[in-house]
Amino acid sequence: MSSRKVLLLNRGESVLDVITWQTAVCLLVKGNAIAPWGYDHFYKIPVAPATAERMQFEGNFETSIEEEDGVQRGYFLLPTALVLVEYAHIPYRRAAVNKRNVLKRDKYTCGYCGVKLTETTGTIDHIVPQSRWEEFKKKGQVKGKYVNSWKNVVASCQKCNSKKDDKTLKECGMTLKITPFVPSRDYLIFKSVNLEDHQVWERFLCFDDLK
């Protein structure tokens, strides 16, 4: 049940985040979020039959009581998507360039050899080495203000990172198998979610843009 994710929407149904089912329950119970209009996709969260009856009576929550193998079982029906009751003003922010986000963008794959990575085995490599950024900048051979920019970083295994060290791709004879890009916030949010398991969100998302 820990893998059950809930899509959180702002009032107006723009995407805010993907949250855990526990956080979703808290928002719903506190009255801070509700199911989107006309939306009827739910997770069945097991509760005692008496609790299911009380929740429906006291809080107007969707619950069900079913008989399974001669035993009554209660369920709290948690919407797989929630919309905030009050609009949340979220200032625009670029996605942070950090290890977790770079790994998500690059699909947990080394940009040099293609080996699969994890949070533990994955590293960030600077295509133009940090130690030589100013050198190349003075020569006009790099674009952008900062060495830690999306287009100058790539997910890398530790072996490739050590091999490249402070050399350029040409100097160490290595090539990139991917093209670094600036990911959108939504792209990074949904890279940690298996969208095939969440087709019920297609009303709010353009799945093709997130692949």
GIMOGI-V27090 format. One record per backbone hydrogen bond with DSSP energy under -0.5 kcal/mol. NH is the residue of the N-H (numbers start at 0). CO is the residue of the C=O. If there is no record, write none. Layout:
# GIMOGI-V27090
nh->NH co->CO
nh->NH co->CO
This chain:
# GIMOGI-V27090
nh->3 co->0
nh->4 co->2
nh->5 co->18
nh->6 co->79
nh->7 co->5
nh->7 co->16
nh->8 co->6
nh->8 co->81
nh->9 co->13
nh->12 co->9
nh->15 co->7
nh->16 co->7
nh->18 co->5
nh->20 co->3
nh->23 co->19
nh->24 co->20
nh->25 co->21
nh->26 co->22
nh->27 co->23
nh->28 co->24
nh->29 co->25
nh->30 co->27
nh->31 co->26
nh->32 co->26
nh->33 co->82
nh->38 co->35
nh->39 co->37
nh->41 co->39
nh->42 co->77
nh->44 co->42
nh->44 co->75
nh->45 co->43
nh->46 co->73
nh->51 co->47
nh->52 co->48
nh->53 co->49
nh->54 co->50
nh->55 co->51
nh->56 co->52
nh->57 co->53
nh->58 co->54
nh->59 co->55
nh->60 co->54
nh->62 co->60
nh->63 co->74
nh->65 co->72
nh->67 co->65
nh->67 co->70
nh->70 co->67
nh->72 co->65
nh->73 co->46
nh->74 co->63
nh->75 co->44
nh->76 co->61
nh->76 co->74
nh->77 co->42
nh->77 co->75
nh->78 co->76
nh->79 co->40
nh->81 co->6
nh->82 co->33
nh->83 co->8
nh->84 co->31
nh->88 co->86
nh->89 co->87
nh->90 co->88
nh->97 co->95
nh->101 co->97
nh->102 co->98
nh->103 co->99
nh->104 co->100
nh->105 co->101
nh->106 co->103
nh->107 co->102
nh->108 co->105
nh->109 co->114
nh->110 co->154
nh->113 co->109
nh->116 co->107
nh->121 co->117
nh->122 co->155
nh->124 co->153
nh->126 co->124
nh->126 co->151
nh->128 co->126
nh->131 co->128
nh->132 co->129
nh->135 co->131
nh->136 co->132
nh->137 co->133
nh->138 co->134
nh->139 co->136
nh->140 co->135
nh->141 co->135
nh->148 co->146
nh->151 co->148
nh->152 co->149
nh->153 co->124
nh->155 co->122
nh->157 co->120
nh->160 co->156
nh->161 co->157
nh->162 co->158
nh->163 co->159
nh->164 co->160
nh->166 co->163
nh->171 co->167
nh->172 co->168
nh->173 co->168
nh->176 co->110
nh->177 co->110
nh->179 co->177
nh->182 co->180
nh->187 co->183
nh->188 co->184
nh->189 co->185
nh->190 co->186
nh->191 co->188
nh->192 co->189
nh->194 co->192
nh->196 co->193
nh->197 co->194
nh->200 co->197
nh->201 co->198
nh->203 co->200
nh->204 co->200
nh->206 co->204
nh->208 co->205
nh->209 co->205
nh->209 co->206
nh->210 co->207
